[in-house]
Amino acid sequence: MRIETRAIHAGDRKKAPPAVPVTTPIYTAASYFYDDMEQLDRVFARTEQGFSYSRYDNPSNHALEELAASLESGHGALACASGMAAIQIALATALEGRPKRILASYALYGATISVLHKVFEPLGVEVEFADMCELAAVPSCGCVLMETMSNPLLRVPPIDRIAEMARAAGAAVIVDNTFATPLLVRPMELGANMVVESATKYLAGHGDVLAGLVVSDAAHYDTLRMLSRAYGPVLGPFECYLTMRGIKTFPLRMERHCENACRVAEWLKRHPRVERVYYPGDPQHPDAATIERLFAPGLRGGMVSFEIKGAGREEVFRMMERLAMIVPATSLGDVHTMMLYPMMSSHREVPPAERDRMGIRENLVRLSVGIEAAEDILADLATALENR
C-alpha cells in the first residue's frame, strides 16, 4: 500500500473478540494478567507477543509503533514521551557496543546540541561536529547524527552517501526526520539505521500532543526495546491515540503545508524588507541536487526561514507582535502557521560561537507554514513586515 493508505490503516483493527474496534482504543491499564501463568512467563520473556506492564508495552503504544514503523519503512518502533526522549534513547542504542563517539551535524536543533553537550559528553562520550553537506569521509565513531532538513536553515545532507560511508566505518546512522516526514523522505530506505521524529509536529499536527518516535532497523531493535524497559521513556496511551488520529490525515495536511510554503517563499523573495529566504524548493538552494534526488517529487516541506533587512532583536520582536493570525509560538508542523525567533527559543542555549558557525543571525526568523488559505498567511506577513 502507498503511504497515504498506510497512514490510515496500519496499526489499527486488531482482532479482539467479540468485536473489532475500527480505531485503536485508549488502553489505560498499567498492567495485564493471564489465566495461564506459563503464557505470562512467555510474555515477560518476549517469546510470545502480549502485554504485561505498560512501561514495557501497551496495546495503544503497540498500534502507534506499528504505524510508525510502516510509514518509515522500519523493522520496529518505540513511542516516547517527547522528541528529545526519542533522540536520547536512539543515541544510547546506537552507541551500545560501539566506540563512544558521536559525529554530529553542526546544524542541529538547539535542544539536540544541548543533549550532546550536557548529557552525553559528561558520560564520557566524545562529540565531534561536522558539515554533513560537505562530508568527505566518516571517521571512526559509534554514531552519525543528522537532520533531513537542518533546523532552522534547511540544509539537506546526502543521507544515502553518508550512510554508505558510515556503514564502511562501522557506525550507526540516526536521522531526525521531523521537518521532512516520511511523506517527503524515508531515511531508512536511504541506509539510515534509525529515524527519529518529533511526532508533536507534522505527524500529530494539531498542537495538542507531545510525542516522539524512534523507528529502528532489525539490528538495533532489541537494544532499543531493552533500553526502553530500563529507562521508561514511554508515551502515554491517550497521547498515542491523539498521535494516531493525527497521522491519519498527515499526508493530506503535508501536501497543503508544502503548497503554501512554496507560495510564501516566493512572496518573501520579492519583499523589499526581506534580505534572504531559506527554502528547500529554491532552485538556488546550495543542496538543490541532493533535494531533487532524495525528496518526493514536488514536495519540499512546510518550513521557510528568512532574514529581515537591517533588523535586530527589537525590530524582530516588533514585527512578530504585529502578527494577527500567525502564531508567534515555539513549535512547528501545526495546522496553523507559526513564527519562531531562533535566537530566543530553539537555539537559545547554543553558545554564540556555534550559532555564528551555523549562520543563525539576529535578523533570522523561522516560519512553519500552516494549511490556512495562503492569501491570509501572506496578508498577515505583509502587515507585520510594514516598516513602522
C-alpha positions as CSV (number, residue, x, y, z in Angstrom):
1,M,0.0,0.0,0.0
2,R,1.1,3.6,-0.6
3,I,2.0,5.8,2.4
4,E,-1.3,7.7,2.2
5,T,-3.2,4.4,2.7
6,R,-0.8,3.1,5.4
7,A,-1.2,6.3,7.4
8,I,-4.9,5.4,7.7
9,H,-4.8,1.7,8.2
10,A,-1.5,0.5,9.7
11,G,-1.7,-0.4,13.4
12,D,-5.5,-0.4,13.7
13,R,-8.2,-3.1,13.8
14,K,-6.5,-5.8,15.8
15,K,-8.8,-8.8,16.4
16,A,-10.3,-8.6,19.9
17,P,-13.4,-10.7,20.4
18,P,-16.3,-10.3,20.4
19,A,-15.9,-7.3,18.0
20,V,-13.1,-5.4,16.4
21,P,-12.9,-1.6,17.1
22,V,-12.4,0.4,14.0
23,T,-9.8,2.6,15.7
24,T,-7.4,1.5,18.5
25,P,-8.9,2.3,21.9
26,I,-7.1,4.1,24.7
27,Y,-5.8,1.3,27.0
28,T,-5.2,2.9,30.4
29,A,-4.3,-0.2,32.3
30,A,-0.9,-0.2,33.9
31,S,-0.6,-4.0,34.0
32,Y,-2.2,-7.1,32.5
33,F,-2.8,-10.6,33.7
34,Y,-3.4,-14.0,32.1
35,D,-5.2,-17.1,33.4
36,D,-2.3,-19.2,32.2
37,M,0.9,-18.3,34.2
38,E,3.1,-20.0,31.6
39,Q,1.7,-17.7,29.0
40,L,2.5,-14.7,31.2
41,D,6.0,-16.0,31.7
42,R,6.4,-16.2,27.9
43,V,5.2,-12.7,27.5
44,F,7.7,-11.4,30.1
45,A,10.4,-13.4,28.2
46,R,9.3,-11.8,25.0
47,T,9.0,-15.2,23.3
48,E,5.3,-14.6,22.8
49,Q,3.5,-11.3,21.8
50,G,1.5,-9.9,24.6
51,F,1.3,-7.3,27.3
52,S,2.3,-7.4,30.9
53,Y,3.3,-3.9,32.2
54,S,2.8,-0.7,30.3
55,R,6.4,0.5,30.8
56,Y,7.3,-2.5,28.6
57,D,4.4,-2.4,26.1
58,N,0.8,-1.3,25.8
59,P,-1.9,-2.0,23.1
60,S,-2.2,1.7,22.4
61,N,1.6,2.2,22.1
62,H,1.9,-1.0,20.1
63,A,-0.6,0.2,17.5
64,L,1.2,3.6,17.1
65,E,4.6,1.9,16.9
66,E,3.4,-0.5,14.2
67,L,2.0,2.5,12.3
68,A,5.3,4.5,12.6
69,A,7.4,1.6,11.5
70,S,5.2,1.1,8.5
71,L,5.5,4.8,7.5
72,E,9.2,5.0,7.8
73,S,9.9,1.5,6.3
74,G,11.5,0.2,9.6
75,H,11.6,-3.1,11.4
76,G,10.0,-1.7,14.6
77,A,9.5,1.5,16.6
78,L,9.3,3.0,20.1
79,A,6.8,5.7,21.1
80,C,8.4,8.1,23.5
81,A,7.1,11.0,25.7
82,S,8.8,13.6,23.6
83,G,11.1,14.0,20.6
84,M,14.0,14.7,22.9
85,A,13.4,11.5,24.8
86,A,13.5,9.7,21.4
87,I,16.8,11.4,20.4
88,Q,18.4,10.4,23.7
89,I,17.4,6.7,23.6
90,A,18.3,6.4,19.9
91,L,21.8,7.7,20.6
92,A,22.2,5.4,23.6
93,T,21.0,2.5,21.4
94,A,23.5,3.4,18.6
95,L,26.4,3.6,21.0
96,E,25.8,0.2,22.6
97,G,28.8,-2.0,21.7
98,R,30.4,0.7,19.6
99,P,33.0,3.4,20.2
100,K,31.6,6.1,22.5
101,R,32.0,8.8,19.9
102,I,29.3,10.8,18.0
103,L,29.8,12.6,14.8
104,A,27.0,15.1,14.6
105,S,26.0,17.7,12.1
106,Y,26.9,21.2,13.3
107,A,23.4,22.3,12.0
108,L,21.0,20.8,14.5
109,Y,18.1,21.7,16.7
110,G,19.4,23.6,19.8
111,A,18.0,21.1,22.3
112,T,19.7,18.3,20.4
113,I,23.0,20.1,20.7
114,S,22.3,20.6,24.5
115,V,21.7,16.8,24.9
116,L,25.1,16.1,23.2
117,H,26.9,18.6,25.4
118,K,25.1,18.3,28.7
119,V,24.1,14.6,28.8
120,F,26.5,12.6,26.6
121,E,29.8,14.4,27.0
122,P,29.6,14.3,30.8
123,L,29.2,10.5,30.4
124,G,32.5,10.3,28.6
125,V,31.1,10.3,25.0
126,E,33.2,12.3,22.6
127,V,31.2,14.6,20.3
128,E,32.5,16.0,17.1
129,F,30.6,18.3,14.8
130,A,30.9,18.4,11.0
131,D,29.3,19.9,8.0
132,M,27.3,17.0,6.7
133,C,26.7,18.6,3.4
134,E,30.4,18.6,2.7
135,L,31.4,15.4,4.5
136,A,34.1,13.5,2.6
137,A,34.6,10.6,5.0
138,V,33.2,9.2,8.2
139,P,35.9,8.8,10.9
140,S,35.9,6.1,13.5
141,C,32.9,6.7,15.6
142,G,29.9,4.9,17.0
143,C,27.2,7.0,15.6
144,V,26.4,9.7,12.9
145,L,23.6,12.1,13.7
146,M,22.0,14.5,11.3
147,E,18.6,16.0,10.3
148,T,16.9,15.5,7.0
149,M,16.5,19.3,6.8
150,S,18.5,21.3,9.3
151,N,16.8,23.5,11.8
152,P,16.4,26.4,11.0
153,L,18.4,27.0,7.8
154,L,17.1,24.0,6.0
155,R,20.3,22.4,4.7
156,V,19.9,18.9,3.3
157,P,22.7,16.4,3.6
158,P,23.2,13.5,1.2
159,I,21.9,10.9,3.6
160,D,22.4,8.0,1.2
161,R,26.1,8.7,0.6
162,I,26.8,9.4,4.3
163,A,25.0,6.2,5.3
164,E,27.3,4.3,2.9
165,M,30.4,5.8,4.4
166,A,29.1,5.2,7.9
167,R,28.4,1.6,7.2
168,A,32.0,1.1,5.9
169,A,33.2,2.8,9.2
170,G,31.1,0.5,11.4
171,A,28.9,3.4,12.6
172,A,25.2,3.6,13.0
173,V,23.3,6.4,11.4
174,I,20.4,8.3,13.1
175,V,18.4,10.8,11.1
176,D,15.9,13.3,12.6
177,N,13.2,13.3,10.0
178,T,10.8,15.7,11.8
179,F,10.9,18.5,9.2
180,A,10.6,16.2,6.2
181,T,8.3,13.5,7.5
182,P,8.1,10.1,5.7
183,L,5.9,11.6,3.0
184,L,8.9,13.6,1.6
185,V,11.9,11.4,2.6
186,R,12.3,8.0,4.2
187,P,15.9,7.9,5.5
188,M,15.8,4.1,6.3
189,E,15.3,3.4,2.6
190,L,18.5,5.5,2.1
191,G,20.6,3.5,4.5
192,A,19.9,5.0,8.0
193,N,19.7,2.6,10.9
194,M,17.3,4.7,13.0
195,V,14.9,7.6,12.3
196,V,13.7,9.9,15.0
197,E,10.5,12.0,14.7
198,S,9.1,14.6,17.0
199,A,5.5,13.4,16.4
200,T,4.4,16.6,18.2
201,K,4.9,18.3,14.9
202,Y,3.6,17.3,11.4
203,L,2.6,13.7,12.3
204,A,0.1,14.6,15.1
205,G,-0.2,18.0,13.6
206,H,-2.7,19.8,15.8
207,G,-0.6,21.2,18.6
208,D,-2.4,19.1,21.2
209,V,0.1,16.3,22.0
210,L,3.8,15.9,23.0
211,A,5.3,12.8,21.5
212,G,8.4,11.3,20.0
213,L,9.1,8.2,17.8
214,V,12.2,6.1,17.2
215,V,12.0,3.8,14.2
216,S,14.7,1.2,14.0
217,D,16.1,-1.5,11.7
218,A,16.2,-5.1,12.9
219,A,19.8,-4.9,14.1
220,H,19.1,-2.2,16.7
221,Y,15.5,-3.0,17.6
222,D,16.2,-5.4,20.5
223,T,18.6,-3.0,22.1
224,L,16.2,-0.1,21.7
225,R,13.4,-2.1,23.5
226,M,15.8,-3.3,26.2
227,L,16.8,0.3,27.0
228,S,13.2,1.4,26.9
229,R,12.3,-1.2,29.5
230,A,15.1,0.2,31.7
231,Y,14.7,4.0,31.0
232,G,10.9,4.1,30.8
233,P,10.5,7.0,28.3
234,V,7.2,5.6,27.0
235,L,4.4,7.6,25.6
236,G,1.0,7.5,27.5
237,P,-1.9,5.7,25.9
238,F,-4.0,8.9,25.4
239,E,-1.1,10.6,23.6
240,C,-0.7,7.5,21.4
241,Y,-4.4,7.8,20.5
242,L,-4.1,11.5,19.6
243,T,-0.9,10.9,17.6
244,M,-2.5,8.0,15.6
245,R,-5.6,10.2,14.9
246,G,-3.4,13.0,13.6
247,I,-1.3,10.7,11.4
248,K,-4.4,9.5,9.5
249,T,-4.6,12.9,7.8
250,F,-0.9,13.9,7.8
251,P,-0.3,13.2,4.1
252,L,-3.1,15.5,3.1
253,R,-2.0,18.1,5.5
254,M,1.6,17.8,4.5
255,E,0.8,18.4,0.8
256,R,-1.0,21.6,1.7
257,H,1.9,22.7,4.0
258,C,4.2,22.2,1.0
259,E,2.0,24.0,-1.4
260,N,1.5,27.0,0.9
261,A,5.2,27.2,1.9
262,C,6.2,27.4,-1.8
263,R,3.8,30.4,-2.3
264,V,5.1,32.1,0.9
265,A,8.8,31.6,0.0
266,E,8.2,33.1,-3.5
267,W,6.4,36.0,-2.0
268,L,9.1,36.6,0.6
269,K,11.8,36.6,-2.0
270,R,10.2,39.6,-3.7
271,H,9.5,41.6,-0.5
272,P,11.7,44.7,-0.1
273,R,12.2,44.2,3.7
274,V,13.5,40.6,3.3
275,E,17.2,40.1,2.9
276,R,17.3,36.4,2.3
277,V,15.0,33.4,2.2
278,Y,15.9,29.8,3.1
279,Y,13.6,27.3,1.4
280,P,14.4,23.8,0.0
281,G,12.3,24.4,-3.1
282,D,14.5,27.3,-4.2
283,P,16.4,26.3,-7.4
284,Q,19.4,28.3,-6.0
285,H,19.4,26.2,-2.8
286,P,23.0,25.0,-2.1
287,D,21.8,21.4,-1.8
288,A,19.4,21.6,-4.8
289,A,20.8,18.5,-6.5
290,T,20.5,16.4,-3.3
291,I,17.0,17.6,-2.7
292,E,16.0,16.7,-6.2
293,R,17.5,13.2,-5.8
294,L,16.1,12.4,-2.3
295,F,12.8,14.2,-2.0
296,A,9.4,13.1,-3.3
297,P,8.5,14.9,-6.5
298,G,7.1,18.4,-6.0
299,L,7.2,18.2,-2.2
300,R,9.7,20.5,-0.4
301,G,8.3,20.8,3.1
302,G,6.4,23.4,5.0
303,M,9.3,25.3,6.6
304,V,10.6,28.7,5.4
305,S,13.2,30.8,7.2
306,F,14.0,34.3,6.3
307,E,16.2,37.3,7.3
308,I,14.8,40.8,7.7
309,K,16.9,43.6,6.3
310,G,18.7,45.6,9.0
311,A,16.7,44.1,11.8
312,G,18.0,43.2,15.3
313,R,16.2,41.7,18.2
314,E,13.9,44.6,18.9
315,E,12.9,45.0,15.3
316,V,12.1,41.3,15.0
317,F,10.1,41.4,18.3
318,R,8.0,44.4,17.0
319,M,7.4,42.6,13.7
320,M,6.2,39.5,15.5
321,E,4.0,41.5,17.8
322,R,2.1,42.9,14.7
323,L,1.1,39.4,13.6
324,A,-2.7,39.0,13.8
325,M,-3.3,35.4,12.6
326,I,0.2,33.7,12.6
327,V,1.0,32.3,16.0
328,P,4.3,33.5,17.5
329,A,5.0,30.3,19.5
330,T,7.5,27.6,19.9
331,S,6.9,24.6,17.8
332,L,6.1,23.7,14.1
333,G,4.1,21.5,12.0
334,D,0.7,22.5,13.3
335,V,-2.3,23.2,11.1
336,H,-1.9,26.9,11.9
337,T,1.1,29.0,10.7
338,M,3.7,29.6,13.4
339,M,6.7,32.0,13.6
340,L,9.7,31.5,15.9
341,Y,12.7,33.5,16.7
342,P,15.6,31.0,16.9
343,M,17.9,33.3,19.0
344,M,15.2,33.4,21.7
345,S,13.9,29.8,21.6
346,S,15.0,26.9,19.5
347,H,18.7,27.9,19.7
348,R,18.8,30.0,22.9
349,E,21.1,27.6,24.7
350,V,23.5,27.2,21.8
351,P,26.8,29.2,22.5
352,P,27.1,32.3,20.3
353,A,30.1,31.0,18.5
354,E,28.2,27.9,17.5
355,R,25.2,29.9,16.4
356,D,27.6,32.0,14.3
357,R,29.1,28.9,12.7
358,M,25.6,27.7,11.9
359,G,24.7,31.0,10.3
360,I,21.9,31.9,12.7
361,R,21.8,35.7,12.9
362,E,19.8,38.2,14.9
363,N,17.6,39.1,12.0
364,L,16.5,35.4,11.3
365,V,13.0,34.1,11.9
366,R,11.6,30.6,11.2
367,L,8.2,30.2,9.7
368,S,6.2,26.9,9.9
369,V,3.6,27.5,7.2
370,G,0.2,26.1,8.1
371,I,-2.7,24.9,6.0
372,E,-4.8,28.1,6.1
373,A,-5.7,30.0,2.9
374,A,-2.3,31.1,1.5
375,E,-3.8,34.5,0.8
376,D,-4.5,35.1,4.5
377,I,-1.0,34.0,5.5
378,L,0.5,36.4,3.0
379,A,-1.8,39.3,4.2
380,D,-0.7,38.8,7.8
381,L,3.0,38.7,6.8
382,A,2.5,41.9,4.7
383,T,1.1,43.8,7.7
384,A,3.7,42.5,10.1
385,L,6.6,43.5,7.7
386,E,5.4,47.0,7.2
387,N,8.2,49.4,8.1
388,R,6.6,51.3,11.0
